[in-house]
């Protein structure tokens, strides 16, 4: 799900749920940052 979120492929409730989780979870936020860096 995190990779889909970073790619912008989630919409609606799933996008909001992942965003809320990332706001609270340092480990997943770091993972999202890694996905984002690899897409650059």
VOGU-3710 file (C-alpha; in Angstrom, 3 decimals, decimal comma):
1> xxxxxxxxxx> 0,000/0,000/0,000  2,814/2,426/0,792  4,310/2,087/-2,668  0,885/2,739/-4,213  0,471/5,786/-1,985  3,872/7,180/-2,974  3,079/6,572/-6,652  -0,197/8,475/-6,278  -2,241/5,417/-7,179  -4,531/5,500/-4,124
11> xxxxxxxxxx> -7,622/7,665/-3,967  -10,314/8,302/-1,414  -10,444/6,366/1,837  -7,362/4,191/1,198  -5,261/7,300/0,520  -6,491/8,961/3,714  -5,893/5,807/5,764  -2,300/5,451/4,558  -1,641/9,176/5,092  -2,948/8,930/8,656
21> xxxxxxxxxx> -0,835/5,854/9,315  2,290/7,513/7,927  1,694/10,506/10,190  1,820/8,203/13,221  4,354/5,527/12,220  8,032/6,464/11,908  9,022/3,139/10,361  6,461/3,311/7,593  7,226/6,978/6,993  10,897/6,055/6,465
31> xxxxxxxxxx> 9,814/3,307/4,072  7,670/5,803/2,159  10,665/8,151/1,963  12,778/5,318/0,533  10,119/4,557/-2,098  9,931/8,235/-2,958  13,714/8,515/-3,338  13,855/5,437/-5,560  11,227/6,968/-7,874  13,348/10,088/-8,424
//
